[in-house]
Amino acid sequence: MAVAARSTQVLIVDDERLVRRTLHKKLSREGYRCEEAGDAEEALHQMGGNPADLVILDIMMPGKSGDTLLPELTLHYPTTAVVMSTAVVDADTIIRCMKNGAKDYICKPFNLDNVVDSVERALSKMEAELAVKNHQQMLEQRVVDQTKELHKLSLGAIKSLVVALEEKDKYTAGHSLRVTDISLAIGKEMGLNTQELDDLRWGALLHDVGKLAIDPAIQNKPGRLTPDEYEQMMMHIQVGPRIVGPVVNQTITDIIAHHHDRHDNKGFSQFLRGEAIPLGARILAVADSFDAMYSDRPYRNALPVEKCINEIREGAGTQFNPEAAAAFLRLAAEDRVPHAVCC
């Protein structure tokens, strides 16, 4: 044990100096680096500056007793092994100490060879417990990583399906990808954090996934939709969240569900207004509308970019959230709107 002990620090806590000196001398000979403390306060001071690998802690000390100090040590120094030292063998006290995290106990007067055995046993227990804990944490992290990977695969599969279906129609080809780029540009302009941008990215990519359940004849109708057809078309904001709900968080489903909400509460089946509309949905509404206007549709050709930008400007505060619209207009003024050829 001596070779392994050379890097192991032991703190001996006892109010009797002779006891401390005796243990210090014996353990030092075995290769341990030893420090001493005469009471609980001194022990905490020592641990705060340089935590020991193992503490030999006297149960019966003036002031704060060892069994009172023990829970504090195990809470703040969970990798430190504790061996209790006692002159009075009281089964209930010893059991309580073991429940509170002590790894072993030694009895006064000491058999010094037994003390060394106890120290080695306590250190071995702590090493084993830490190994098990680290293994559990590794397994838990592996589960988290695998869950994230499955999450990505599921989202990726849905995204691929949406993109593939869009590519079959010249009017919708690339729409979700373009809207995602525009949404992220607006989000960055508004100072969204990494998590908000990630939620916005998936919300934008999947915002039209509910159209998988809409009759293609309605989606590609060359003329104006009837009220009934329009109602069927708008069902995609209800269907979409149900499709992706099992694999995305609530923020993303809310973005999808509310991306057609108007700032003035005049959207289809709308019950939120203004700032109550999810932030990502407010941004997506601007990006989606711009790309819809700037793209060919079965019932009309693409509008000039200047007219599209002006529509966003005029809709700020009514159709569109003012801050999201303002961020878009700043991008437009600097020719930074993705996929748009500005004048």
C-alpha positions in Angstrom: 0.0 0.0 0.0 2.9 2.3 0.7 3.5 3.2 -3.0 -0.2 4.0 -3.6 -0.3 5.9 -0.4 2.3 8.5 -1.3 -0.2 10.7 -3.1 -2.9 10.1 -0.5 -3.6 12.9 2.0 -5.1 12.1 5.4 -6.6 14.6 7.9 -6.6 13.4 11.5 -9.3 15.2 13.5 -9.1 14.6 17.3 -9.0 16.9 20.3 -6.2 14.8 22.0 -2.8 15.9 20.7 -1.2 12.5 21.6 -3.8 10.6 19.6 -3.1 12.8 16.6 0.6 12.5 16.9 0.5 8.7 17.2 -1.7 8.3 14.1 0.3 10.8 12.2 3.5 9.0 12.9 2.2 5.6 12.0 0.4 6.6 8.8 3.4 8.7 7.7 5.6 5.6 7.9 3.1 3.9 5.6 3.6 6.6 3.0 0.5 8.8 3.7 0.8 12.6 3.8 -0.9 13.6 7.1 -2.4 16.8 8.4 -4.0 17.4 11.9 -6.9 19.3 13.3 -7.9 19.6 16.9 -11.6 20.4 16.5 -14.4 20.6 13.9 -13.8 24.3 13.0 -10.1 23.6 12.3 -11.0 20.5 10.3 -13.4 22.5 8.1 -10.7 25.2 7.6 -8.2 22.6 6.6 -10.6 20.9 4.2 -11.6 24.2 2.6 -8.0 25.0 1.7 -6.8 21.5 0.6 -9.4 18.7 0.8 -8.0 15.4 2.1 -8.6 12.1 0.5 -9.5 10.6 3.9 -10.5 12.0 7.3 -10.0 10.1 10.5 -12.8 11.7 12.6 -13.1 11.5 16.4 -16.8 11.1 17.4 -16.5 12.6 20.9 -15.0 16.0 20.7 -15.8 19.3 22.6 -17.9 21.7 20.7 -19.2 20.2 17.4 -18.9 16.4 17.7 -17.5 14.2 15.0 -20.9 12.5 14.2 -22.4 16.1 13.8 -19.5 17.1 11.5 -19.7 13.9 9.4 -22.8 14.9 7.3 -21.3 18.2 6.5 -18.1 16.6 5.3 -19.9 14.0 3.2 -22.1 16.7 1.7 -19.4 19.2 0.7 -16.6 16.7 0.0 -18.3 13.6 -1.5 -15.0 12.1 -2.8 -13.4 12.1 0.7 -13.5 8.9 2.7 -14.3 9.2 6.4 -13.2 6.8 9.1 -14.8 7.4 12.5 -12.7 7.1 15.7 -14.4 6.3 19.1 -13.4 5.3 22.6 -17.0 4.3 23.4 -18.4 1.6 21.2 -22.0 2.5 20.9 -23.8 0.5 18.2 -26.5 3.1 17.5 -24.0 5.9 17.0 -21.8 3.8 14.8 -24.8 2.7 12.7 -25.9 6.3 12.3 -22.4 7.3 11.2 -22.2 4.6 8.6 -25.6 5.7 7.3 -24.3 9.2 7.1 -21.5 8.2 4.9 -18.6 6.9 7.1 -16.7 4.1 5.3 -15.3 2.5 8.5 -14.6 3.0 12.2 -11.7 2.4 14.6 -11.7 2.0 18.3 -9.5 3.5 21.0 -7.1 2.4 22.3 -5.8 1.8 18.8 -4.1 -1.2 17.3 -2.1 0.7 14.8 -1.9 -2.1 12.3 -5.7 -2.2 12.4 -5.8 1.5 11.8 -3.8 1.1 8.6 -6.1 -1.7 7.5 -9.1 0.5 8.2 -7.7 3.4 6.2 -6.9 1.1 3.2 -10.4 -0.5 3.4 -12.1 2.9 3.5 -10.1 4.2 0.6 -10.9 1.1 -1.4 -14.6 1.5 -0.7 -14.5 5.1 -1.8 -12.6 4.2 -5.0 -15.1 1.5 -5.8 -18.1 3.8 -5.1 -16.6 6.5 -7.3 -16.0 4.0 -10.1 -19.6 2.8 -9.9 -20.8 6.4 -9.9 -18.7 7.4 -12.8 -19.8 4.3 -14.7 -23.5 5.2 -14.0 -22.9 8.7 -15.2 -21.2 7.4 -18.3 -24.2 5.1 -19.0 -26.7 8.0 -18.3 -24.8 10.3 -20.7 -24.7 7.5 -23.3 -28.5 7.2 -23.0 -28.8 11.0 -23.3 -26.5 11.0 -26.4 -28.4 8.1 -28.0 -31.8 9.9 -27.3 -30.5 13.0 -28.9 -29.2 11.0 -31.9 -32.6 9.3 -32.3 -34.2 12.8 -32.0 -32.0 14.1 -34.8 -32.7 11.1 -36.9 -36.5 11.4 -36.4 -36.4 15.1 -37.2 -34.1 14.5 -40.1 -36.5 11.9 -41.5 -39.5 14.3 -41.3 -37.4 17.2 -42.7 -36.3 15.0 -45.7 -40.0 14.0 -46.3 -41.1 17.6 -46.3 -38.2 18.7 -48.6 -38.8 15.7 -51.0 -42.5 16.5 -51.3 -41.8 20.2 -51.9 -39.3 19.3 -54.6 -42.1 17.5 -56.5 -43.9 20.8 -57.0 -42.1 23.7 -58.8 -44.1 26.2 -56.8 -43.1 24.9 -53.4 -39.6 23.6 -54.1 -37.1 24.8 -51.5 -39.7 26.9 -49.6 -39.0 25.5 -46.2 -35.3 25.7 -46.6 -35.4 29.3 -47.8 -37.8 30.2 -45.0 -35.5 28.7 -42.5 -32.5 30.7 -43.7 -34.6 33.9 -43.6 -35.9 33.1 -40.2 -32.5 32.5 -38.8 -31.2 35.7 -40.3 -34.0 37.6 -38.6 -33.4 35.8 -35.3 -29.7 36.6 -35.3 -30.5 40.2 -36.0 -32.8 40.2 -33.0 -30.2 38.7 -30.8 -31.7 35.3 -30.1 -29.5 32.9 -28.1 -28.3 29.5 -29.3 -31.3 27.5 -28.0 -33.8 30.0 -29.4 -32.1 29.8 -32.8 -32.1 26.0 -32.8 -35.8 25.9 -31.9 -36.5 28.5 -34.6 -34.5 26.5 -37.1 -36.6 23.3 -36.6 -39.9 25.3 -36.3 -39.1 26.9 -39.7 -38.0 23.7 -41.4 -41.1 21.9 -40.3 -43.7 24.7 -40.3 -45.5 23.3 -43.3 -45.3 19.6 -42.4 -49.0 19.6 -41.7 -49.7 20.1 -45.4 -48.9 16.4 -45.8 -52.5 15.8 -44.8 -53.9 18.5 -47.2 -55.4 17.6 -50.6 -52.7 18.4 -53.2 -55.5 19.7 -55.5 -56.3 22.4 -53.0 -52.6 23.3 -52.5 -52.0 23.6 -56.2 -55.3 25.2 -57.2 -54.6 27.9 -59.8 -57.4 30.3 -58.6 -58.6 31.8 -55.3 -59.6 29.2 -52.7 -63.2 29.0 -51.6 -63.8 29.6 -47.8 -64.1 25.8 -47.3 -60.9 25.1 -49.2 -59.1 27.9 -47.3 -60.3 26.3 -44.0 -59.0 22.9 -45.1 -55.6 24.5 -46.1 -55.2 26.1 -42.7 -55.7 22.8 -41.0 -52.0 22.3 -41.5 -51.2 24.5 -38.5 -53.2 22.0 -36.3 -51.9 18.8 -38.0 -48.3 19.8 -38.1 -47.8 19.9 -34.3 -49.4 16.5 -34.0 -47.0 15.0 -36.5 -43.8 16.3 -35.0 -45.0 16.5 -31.3 -43.4 13.1 -30.3 -39.9 14.2 -31.4 -39.7 18.0 -30.7 -40.1 20.2 -27.7 -43.1 22.4 -26.9 -41.4 25.5 -28.2 -41.1 24.1 -31.7 -44.7 22.8 -31.8 -45.9 26.3 -30.7 -43.9 27.9 -33.5 -45.5 25.6 -36.0 -49.0 26.1 -34.5 -48.9 29.9 -34.4 -46.8 30.9 -37.5 -49.9 32.2 -39.2 -51.0 34.3 -36.2 -51.3 38.0 -36.9 -50.0 40.6 -34.5 -53.5 42.2 -34.4 -55.2 38.9 -33.6 -57.1 38.7 -36.9 -55.6 35.5 -38.1 -57.4 32.2 -38.8 -58.8 30.6 -35.6 -56.4 32.8 -33.7 -56.6 33.2 -29.9 -53.2 34.8 -29.1 -52.2 38.4 -30.0 -49.1 40.6 -29.9 -46.4 39.6 -27.6 -48.4 36.5 -26.4 -47.6 34.9 -29.8 -44.4 32.7 -29.4 -41.3 34.6 -30.5 -40.3 32.1 -33.0 -43.7 32.2 -34.6 -43.6 36.0 -34.9 -40.3 35.7 -36.7 -41.4 32.8 -38.9 -44.5 34.8 -40.0 -42.4 37.5 -41.5 -40.0 35.0 -43.2 -42.8 32.8 -44.5 -44.8 35.7 -45.9 -41.8 37.2 -47.6 -40.9 33.9 -49.3 -44.5 33.3 -50.3 -44.7 36.7 -52.0 -41.3 36.4 -53.6 -42.0 33.0 -55.1 -44.2 31.9 -58.0 -47.5 30.5 -57.0 -50.1 28.6 -59.0 -52.4 31.6 -59.0 -49.8 34.4 -59.6 -46.1 35.1 -60.5 -43.6 36.1 -57.9 -43.8 39.7 -56.8 -40.9 42.1 -57.3 -38.6 42.2 -54.3 -39.3 45.9 -53.6 -43.0 45.2 -53.4 -42.4 42.2 -51.0 -40.3 44.3 -48.7 -42.9 47.1 -48.8 -45.6 44.6 -47.8 -43.6 43.7 -44.8 -43.1 47.4 -43.9 -46.8 48.2 -44.3 -47.8 45.1 -42.3 -45.7 45.9 -39.3 -47.9 46.3 -36.2 -50.9 44.7 -37.9 -50.1 41.5 -39.6 -46.5 41.3 -38.4 -44.8 41.8 -35.1 -43.1 45.2 -35.2 -39.7 44.0 -33.9 -39.5 41.1 -36.2 -40.5 43.2 -39.2 -38.0 45.9 -38.2 -35.2 43.3 -38.0 -36.2 42.0 -41.5 -36.2 45.6 -42.9 -32.7 46.2 -41.5 -31.5 43.1 -43.3 -33.3 44.2 -46.5 -31.8 47.7 -46.3 -28.3 46.1 -46.2 -29.1 43.5 -48.9 -28.8 40.7 -46.3 -32.0 38.8 -46.8 -31.1 35.3 -47.8 -32.2 34.2 -51.3 -33.5 37.8 -52.1 -32.0 39.9 -54.8 -32.5 43.4 -53.5 -32.1 46.5 -55.5 
